[in-house]
Amino acid sequence: MLTKKEVEQMRKNAKIHKKIFEEIKKITKQWTTSNQINDMCWEIAKKHWVLCWFKWVYWFPDNICISVNDEVVHWRASRNIVFKNWDLVTFDFWIKDKWLWINTDAAISLVVWWDDKNPRAAKLIQTNKKALEAWIAQAKAWNHVWDISSAIQKEIESAWYYVVKELTWHAIWKKLHETPYIPNFWKAWKWAKLKAWMTLAIEPILWETSWKIVDEWEWEIYIEDWSLGSQYEHTILITNDEAEIII
């Protein structure tokens, strides 16, 4: 659990995080490359004296993860992918400050050009957002982990999509991945309770027609049947009342 000083630093990180996502939304269009986004993240982080921490942990080579269409997570931006109109693109970004070494982690998915040009992708993204909203409604001190996991699974499966079961969300603090690790589907043995001043990175990951992934044990993970997928992620603070969305 964080101190008030650490939570305040997390909020400062989040302002930079939001700025980076705003810039990503502005420049993501047909012919934009993943390398351009990767370089931009570095420039903004350097200007604000924070670290793109993906590049400093687990030997990941880039500043941001950029996944397109059927790609699930951890795709390297340095592949220099050229975006096309109607692509569904997920941007997963992580900041660590240089003072208290506190992390914030967040991800967004968007359709290149306009949502109405790819209604399949737009519906998938909207379901992802609703799953996050359902989660946050359950994110209260003393609720069990299974309350949250169940809320996410219900929202996703009621829209006839699939939860990627091998990937979980997690607590976050001075490490990116802190315990507890929490699935996006109900498990009876998940008895852990949430407590005030816990910070969590919640990331529903859902797919159109399958939950089975292919992991070749490098970085990139993709869905087995090549269908579309979406990831959205917030870093939140558990309080005695409603949870606070940090980023």
N, C-alpha and C positions, 0 to 999 in steps of 0.2 A: 504494500500500500504506500502511496506517495505522501509526501509532506505538502503543505500549502505552497511552499516555495517551489517545489518540483512541479506541482500542478500549474503554477503560474508560468513557469518556463515552458511547459508543454503548450500552453495557450499561445505563447510568443512564437514557438515553432509553427503552430497551426496557421498563423497569419502568413508566414512565408510559404507554407504548403498550399494555402488557398491561392496565393498569387501565382504560383507555378501552375496550378490547375487552370486558372483563368487564362494564362498565356497559352497553355496547351490547347484550350478550346478555341482561342483566336486563330492559331496558325494551322490547326489540323484541317487539311482540305486535300483534294486530289493533287497528287505529285509531291506533297510534303513527305519527307523521309523520316524514318525512326532515328537516324543519326542527327538530324536537325533538332528533334525533341531532346535527345540525349545531351547534346551540347548546350542547349538552352537551359536545361535543369542545372547543369554545372555552373553556368554563368550567374544565374539568379542566386543559387546557394552560396557561391563564392562572394557575391556582393553583400549578402546578409550574414556572412561569417558563420555559416552552418555547413554540415557535411551531408552529402548524398551518401547515406551510410550503406546502401546496397553494395557500393563499390569497395567497401572496407571490411566486409564481413563475408564469411563463407567463400572467399575468393571469387565473388561475382565480378564480372569484368566491366559492368556499365553502371550509369547513374540511376537508371530507371528500368523497370520491366515493361515491355510493350508487347502485348499479345493481340493477334488479329484473327477474327472469325472463329475457327475451330481450336485455336491455341488456348490452353487453359491458364497456365501461370508460368512466370519466370523466363519468358522469352527475352533474349538479349537484343537491346536496341541497336547494337553495333552491327547487326545483320544488314542494316541499311535498307529496310523494307520501304518500298514506295507505296503510300496509301492510295487507294482507289475509291471513287465515289461508291457509297453504300456499304463499304467495309464496316464491320463492327470491331472497334478497337478498344482495348482495355489498357489503362495506364496505372501502374502500381508503383507508388513512390514513398520513400522513407527518409526522414530527416533525423539527424542527431545534432544537438547543439554542442558547442565547445566549452561550455561553462559547467553545466551539471551533468552532461552526457545523458540527457533524457531523449527518448525516442517518440516520434509520432509516425503513424503508418496509415495510409489511406489509398484507395483506388477508385477510379471512375471508369465507366464504359460509355462510349458514344458512337453514333453512326456518322460516318464521314458524309458531309453535305447535309441532308435533312432527314429527320426520322421518318417522315411519311414516304420517303423513297425506298425504305426498307422496313415495312411494317412488321415483318417477322422479328427483326433485330430490336425494333422499338418496343414491341410487346415483351420481349425477353428482359430488356433493361428495366422496363416499368415493373415487372414482377420482382426483379432483384431489389428494386427500391422498396417495394411493399414488404418484402421479406425483412429488410433492415428495419422498417418502421415497426413491424410486428415484434421483432427482437427488442427494440428499444423500449417498447411498451412493457416488456417483461423484465427489463434490466433494472431491478430494484434490489436494495439491500435485503438479504435473507431469502430471496428467491433461489431455488435450486437451478443448477446448470441445465437440468433436463427441461425446465420450463421454457428456457430460451431456445434450446435446440428444437423442441417440439413446435414452437411458434414458427420458426423458420421453415421447418419441413412442411408444415401444414399449408403455409402460404405458397410455397413453391409447387407442391404436388397438387394443390387445388387448381392451379393453372395448367396442369398436365405437363409440367417440366420435371427434370430430374436433379436431385442433389448429388454433387460430386462427393462421395463418401470418404475417399482416402485423404482428403484435405480438410484441415480444421482451422478454426480461428483460435485466438490465444490472448493471454494477458500480455501487457507491454509496459516497460519501465526503462531500466538502464540496459536491458537486453531487448532485442526485437521480439524474440519468442520466449516469453515467460510462462510459467505454469499458472493456472490450469490451461491445458489444451482442450478445446471444446468442439465437438462435431456439429455439423449443420443438420443433424437428424437425431431423433430421440433414442437415447440409450438408457436402460433402466438403472445401470450401475453408476451413472453420473450424479452422485449425491452432493458434490461440492456446492457450497452456498456462496452467493455474492456478498461482499461486504463493502460498506462505504469507504471511499478513497481508493478502491481498486480501479485500475485503468485497463481497458480491454480493447483489442483490435478485432472487430467483428467483420467477417467477410463471407457472406453467402456466395457460393460459387455454383451456378446452375447451368444445365444444358438442355437442349431441345429434346433429344430422342435417346439419350444414353447417359449413364453415370460412370461408365468404364473409361479409365484413362490409360494412356501409354506413357510410361516413364522410362526413358532410356538411360537414366542415372547420370546425366550430365546436368543440364539446367532445364531445358524445355520439356514441358508436359503438354500433351494434346489429347483430345477426346478420340476414342477408338473409332467411332463411326463418322467422324469429320463433320458433325453438325455444329450449329452455332452455339456459343456459350457467352456468359457474362459474369463479371465479378464487380461488386461494389463493396467498399470498405470504409468504415468510420473508426476512429479512435474515440472512445467515450470514457467518461468518468462516472462511476457509480456513486450516488449520493443516497441520503435517507429518503429523498423524494424522487422526482423524475431524474433520469440520467442526463448528464450534460454531454452534448456532442462537441468534442474538442475540435475535430476536423472530420 
